């Protein structure tokens, strides 16, 4: 059944409607968090190769200065998010609990923390190839959480032609309000970033997709849109995971991205609204990405809100200034559906961190896991029409190859809808992540 215009609203089949929990922060204008005494900048801030350090211990660096270069096309550079002194380059714990190499900067307390930048460049006069390079030079990755290098997404395959850019402003995860504030507070940067992306991929039109619980965003943006309708904004139904690529393309265009294919295969390129707003601000000034707006929210916080935070800021500093009053809590980087639990208070904010979520009384999911009762609830909500129940049972039998070859495991983008509705509390998404990881390792061994 085509639900594209059901009752005049644009949506997709299935999905879920979790409680939003956005009221606490969606009206909070972004404000700057104080600079921490120490910054931790992991070299791996993106999908692809980590950056390569070009600084040494004891070196003084300025805010915005290049401190690690990109290691090839599938990599992005790293810039100092504060002025200070390189304390060391060492292994630090990651959010996952393993170790990753990072540049640690001791913040200069006497510095004005002025953002270092280069000479102005007019994107209107630049070729698509030059724009792709300029985007890479900013160190930009997808700020919606995927952390995929943005310049790679802008390098369209030779056999594809882009007719539409979709700008994802849905922010369908509960608690998160970062994109909401950006679309209200950074309209000029966002529209400039959209024009940059349109030129880079040679697209004639762009559509900003916003969930219909953000109607004030439509009212704020529409007066600034061009008269030729090359950039438009449209409301889609508030539903999770409306912001997923396949769901948003279907809702706005009525098109389906084929299994195993990229959006470019159907003439579409998709970017997060925060990503393009940052490009619109940084690229003309030849500046690097050194900070971002994040939502700090959850339980036992006296000062929840949306904050401009330097990359590399430790969670302990964030909790201090948001005035966390509890004793223990679960910390999640991102939203509750697809975010990653943080194992250490020294875990830093990275480029893809859109929120710091503190859960205490609301983190009440049971610990016990019961057998599957074949209720089919997971099938009813899966937005891409997989069979999570069968995949879960295959995972417990370690039939990971069957999951991939016969049940389309790789189409799963780990939205968490199945785990959310499962009455048996089966950790389906975790099973799928493990299966994908082991399958990738198996494929690498076969190639070797």
PyMOL commands that set and color helices and strands:
alter all, ss='L'
color gray80, all
select helices_A, chain A and resi 6-8+123-125+128-138+150-154+178-185+187-201+215-222+245-253+263-266+273-285+315-321+377-381+388-396+400-406+409-411+417-421+428-447
alter helices_A, ss='H'
color red, helices_A
select strands_A, chain A and resi 31-32+38-42+52-53+60-61+66-69+78-79+84-93+99-107+164-168+205-211+231-236+268-272+291-298+305-310+330-333+340-341+355-359
alter strands_A, ss='S'
color yellow, strands_A
deselect
rebuild
show_as cartoon
